[in-house]
Structures are given as C-alpha cells and as structure tokens.
Amino acid sequence: MIKLFFKTLRLILGPFMLLSEYLTRPSGIVRTPEEQQAIDRECQSLSLYQFRTCPFCIKVRQEMRRLSLNIRCLDAQPQGIHRDALLRGGGEVKVPCLHIKEENGAERWLYESGKIIEYLRNRYNKGALP
C-alpha cells in the first residue's frame, strides 16, 4: 500500500519537478572550444545513474549543467540493464550514483548528491567557487 502511494505521488509530482528543473536551468561555464573538448573527453569516463524525478538527481544534473559537463545519464529506475549494473557495480540501487572509471582502470561508485557535486566541482570548477 505504501509503495503504491509513493508511486502515485511520483506520477503526480514528477512532471512538475521536471518542469521546474527545465525552468531553473543554470547557465553553463563558458570555455574555449579546446578546453570544452578536453572536458568532454574526460567526462566519457563518467556515468550518472539516476531516477529522472529524484530531487537529489535533479540537483546533480543542475550542477552538471552549471559546470558544462556532458556526463552520460542512465535511468536506473525501471528494471533493466542500468539498474542491474548499478546493483552489481555499486552494491545497491541508490541514486544518484556517479560511476567513475579511473585512468588506471579502477572503478569507483560515488553515492550521495553532496559528495558527487563536491567531486565534480573539485575536478572541473578549477577554483571558480568561493
């Protein structure tokens, strides 16, 4: 019964949350084309596992826009390959989760929106925030 309640709530509130995300999109950092291409290449080693209407996932996506990051977003809400990969690799179906493939071949699964945002800012903001 509780699961049905939250599913119904998500169906009702989801479109409003997505509209709010769209209307409050931040402007992205402007880089030279060469700098942006280098950032885009780095972002190929990142994947964000998310649910589209999760408020914490929306928060991370907004920060990705602000930092002009082209990170692949994978919807882990429905049963399927992305959800299975998140469970297998990260150990739990919890979003948002940033999958990081390190240069040495190691993989990291970073949970919690605050930690993900901190990681992205430290890696791609280069001191622009106070």
C-alpha positions in Angstrom: 0.0 0.0 0.0 2.8 2.4 0.9 4.6 1.6 -2.3 1.5 2.4 -4.3 1.1 5.7 -2.5 4.7 6.8 -3.4 4.3 5.6 -7.0 1.2 7.6 -7.4 2.8 10.6 -5.7 5.8 10.3 -8.1 3.4 10.1 -11.1 1.6 13.3 -10.0 4.7 15.4 -8.9 7.2 14.1 -11.4 6.1 16.3 -14.4 6.1 19.4 -12.1 9.6 18.5 -10.9 10.9 18.1 -14.4 9.3 21.4 -15.5 10.9 23.1 -12.5 14.3 21.7 -13.5 13.9 22.9 -17.0 12.8 26.4 -16.0 15.6 26.9 -13.4 18.4 25.6 -15.6 21.6 27.4 -14.7 23.9 28.9 -17.4 26.9 26.7 -18.0 30.6 27.7 -17.7 31.9 29.0 -21.0 35.2 27.5 -22.0 37.2 27.7 -25.2 36.3 25.0 -27.7 39.6 23.3 -27.0 39.1 23.3 -23.2 35.5 22.0 -23.6 36.6 19.2 -25.9 39.2 18.2 -23.3 36.5 18.2 -20.6 34.1 16.2 -22.8 36.8 13.6 -23.3 37.3 13.4 -19.5 33.6 13.1 -19.0 33.5 9.9 -21.1 34.8 8.1 -18.1 31.8 9.2 -16.0 28.2 7.9 -15.9 25.4 9.2 -13.6 22.9 6.5 -12.5 19.7 8.4 -11.7 16.0 8.4 -11.5 14.6 11.2 -13.6 12.3 12.7 -11.0 14.5 12.2 -7.9 15.2 15.6 -6.4 18.7 14.7 -5.5 19.4 13.6 -9.0 17.9 16.8 -10.3 20.3 18.7 -8.0 23.3 16.8 -9.5 22.1 17.3 -13.1 21.7 21.1 -12.5 25.3 21.2 -11.2 26.4 19.3 -14.3 24.8 21.9 -16.4 26.4 24.7 -14.4 29.8 23.1 -14.9 29.0 22.4 -18.6 29.7 18.7 -18.2 28.5 16.2 -20.8 28.1 13.2 -18.5 26.1 10.2 -19.7 22.9 9.8 -17.6 21.5 6.3 -17.1 18.0 5.8 -15.8 18.1 3.1 -13.1 14.5 3.3 -12.1 13.0 0.7 -14.3 14.1 -2.9 -14.1 16.8 -3.4 -16.7 20.5 -3.3 -17.6 21.2 0.1 -15.9 19.6 -0.9 -12.7 21.4 -4.3 -12.8 24.8 -2.6 -13.5 24.2 -0.2 -10.6 23.5 -3.1 -8.2 26.3 -5.2 -9.5 28.9 -2.4 -9.5 27.9 -0.1 -6.7 26.3 -2.7 -4.4 23.0 -1.1 -4.0 20.2 0.5 -6.1 20.5 4.0 -4.6 20.6 7.2 -6.7 22.3 9.4 -7.6 25.4 7.4 -8.1 28.4 8.6 -10.2 30.3 5.7 -11.8 34.0 6.8 -12.2 36.4 4.9 -14.4 39.9 5.9 -13.4 42.8 6.1 -15.8 44.5 3.1 -14.1 41.4 1.0 -14.8 40.0 1.2 -11.3 36.3 1.9 -10.9 34.6 4.0 -8.2 30.9 4.2 -7.4 30.2 7.5 -5.7 26.8 7.9 -3.9 25.1 10.9 -2.3 24.4 14.1 -4.2 26.6 16.3 -2.0 29.6 14.1 -2.5 29.0 13.9 -6.2 28.7 17.7 -6.5 31.8 18.2 -4.4 33.8 15.7 -6.6 32.6 17.5 -9.9 33.4 20.9 -8.5 36.8 19.9 -7.4 37.6 18.2 -10.7 36.1 20.6 -13.1 35.5 24.0 -11.5 39.2 24.9 -11.0 38.6 27.2 -8.1 35.7 29.3 -9.6 33.6 28.9 -6.4 34.3 30.8 -3.2 
